[in-house]
Amino acid sequence: MLFRSSDIAIFRGSSGLWAIRNISRLYFGSSSDLTAPGDYDGDRTTEVAIFRPSSGLWAVRGFTRLYFGGGVDTGVPGDYNGDGTWDIGIFRASSGLWAVRNVTRLYFGGSTDQPVPGYYDGGDTREIAIFRSSSGLWAIRDLTRVYFGSTSDSTVPGDYDGGGDWAAAIFRASSGLWAIHGITRAYFGGVIDLPVPADYNGNGADYIGIFRSSSG
């Protein structure tokens, strides 16, 4: 299996700057936009992309611009049909609606839930999933339900052991705790850090990582 390594990158909303370390610097988007990078054309390279909730605009650099969703929605792009290209999708917490453009519309979760879609069964299709912080519930549609974490935690699911399937995982900034369900517990980072787990060397496993904006 060919794995891809993640690159270190930042988005500076005040200027629209995207800086990808050792690769590129370009300008795309603004401070009102949410970043939505992904492989939207199936070429195994991540495209620079933004979701603008105020208008529902999705703009993928060099590929497409379209409108889908709006101000009450959370962008949840990913490959939901296993064809190797990312799909544009939104989660509307007020109703539990998941709408994936040209793929599906369904209801899962609700107003107190955070969307955490991922590859929890090790396949090529992203599963619809939610985290309910009030109870620590992780619910992966048609797959499993587990309880892990609490209201003070950030969700950081991923493939931390290289087995191919994602695990429920949390980062607790107050203590620097990383807890990966069924795999490990470790301490790394703290309250001023943003968790950024990813496969940074291309070996198929995600690594625990943090970004500290105060120092870069």
N, C-alpha and C positions, 0 to 999 in steps of 0.2 A: 504494500500500500504506500502511495506517495503522500507524505505529509507536507504541510506548508508551515513555515515559521512566521510568527506574527512580528510586525515591525513596530517600533516605538514611534508614536505620532501624537501631535497635539492640534487642537482647533482653537483659534483665538477669535472669539465672536466679535470683538470690537472692530476688527479689521477684516474678518472673513478668512484669515490666514490658516491654511493647512500646512503643517511642516512634518514631513515624513523623514525620519532620520536616515541619512545617507542615500536618499532616493529622490525627494522632490520638495519644492515649496511652491504653493499656488494659492490663489484666492477664490473662494467659493462659499456663498452664504453670508449670513450676518448674525448679529447678536440675538435676533428673535428666533433663530433656527435651532433645532435639535439635530445632532449628528446621527447619521444612519448609514455608515459605510457597510458595504457588502458586495458579493459577487453577483451582480444583477444580469450579466450577460453570459455567464457560464465559462469564462475564459481562465478561471482559477486565479484571477487577480482581483483584489478588492478595489471597488470604485469609491471615490469620494462622493458622498451623497448627504442630503439634508432633508428633514421633514419640518415644514413650517406650519405648526398647528393653527395659527390664526387664519390661514386660508385653506389648509388641507393640501398645500403644495408638497409634492415629492420631486426633488431635482437630483438626478444622478448624472454626474459630470461626464460629458461625452457620450451619453446614452439616451436619456429620456427626461421629460418633464410631464407630470400629470397631477391630477387632483384626486385625493382619496382620503376621506376622514376629515376631521376638523378639530376645533379648539378643545373639545372635551376628551379627545382620544390620545392614547399612548401608542407611539409607533412600535410595531413588533415585526420587522422584516425578517425573512429567513426562507429557507427552502422547505416549504410545507408539502410538496408533492414528490420530492425525491428526483427531480429531473436535472439537478446539478446547477440550477440558477436560483437566485434569491427572488422571493415574491414580496411584494409590498403588502403590509398588513397592519391592522390597528386593533387595539383592545379598548372597548368603551366600558369603563368600570361601572357607570351608572346602571347599565343593563346587563353587564356580563357578556356583551357582544364581542366575538372575534370575527373580523371580516378580513379575509385574505383575497386580494384582487385576483379574479379569474380562477380561484381555487375553491374557496368554501366560505360559508357564513354559518356560525353556530354560537350557542350560548354556553359559557362555562365560567363560573366564578361570579363575583359581584363587586359592589362598591367598596368593600373593605380589603380587596385583594390586589396584589401586585403581580403582573404578568411575568413569568419566568420560563418562556419557551426554550426548548433545547433538545438534544439528541440523547434522551434518557434510556433508550433501548439499544443503542449502538448502531442504529440503521442510518440511512441517508436522508430520512424525512424528519423534520423538526416537529416535536410533539408540543401540543398546546398544554400549558401548565400554569398554575397560580401558586403564590405563597400568601398565606393569611397570617399576618404577624401576630394578631391577637391571640392565636392559639398555637402558632408554630406549624400550621398545616402546610404541607406541600402536596398538591393534588396534580398528578400528571394524567391527562385524559386517556382513558382506555388502558392504563398501565398500572398505576399504583397510587397509594396515599400513605404519607409518612409524616411524623411530627418531629420538627427539628428547627431550633432557633426560637427567637422571640421578637418583641416589638423594637428592641434596640439594635437589631442586626441588619446589615446589608446583605443581600443575596448575591452569591458568587458561584453559581453552579458551573460545573465543567468536568472534563475528563482528566482527573488528577493522577491516575495510575496508568494511563495509556492503554486501558482495556477496551476503549472504543465507545463505551457508554458513559453518559454524564452522571454525576452524583449531586444530590442536594448539598449545598455548602453555604456557610455564612461567615462574614467578617464582622467582628464586634469591636468597633473602633475604641471604645472606652478602655479596653484591656489589650487590644492588638490581637485578640484571639481569631484564628482561622480554624474552623471546624468543618471537615468534609465527612459527610455521613458514610459510615462504614469503612473509612480509610485512615484518617489521621486527625490530630489536633496539633496546632503549632501557634506560636506567637511571633508576629512580624508586623511592624508598623504601629500606628496609634491614631489618636483623635484628629490629627491634622492631615491624615493621609487618605487618598482615594484608592480603593482596591482595583487593581488592573491585572487579574490573572489571565494568562494566555500561554500558548505554546511558542516560546521565544527562540527555540533552537531546532524546531522541526522534527522532533523525535516522537511526536504523537501524544505527548502528555502535557497538560497545562501546569504552569508553575505559579506559585504564590508570588504576587508582586504588588508594589504600591507606587503611587505617584504623589510626591510631596510638592505641591504647587509653590509653596513659599520659597523653595530653593531650586525648583526644577529638577 
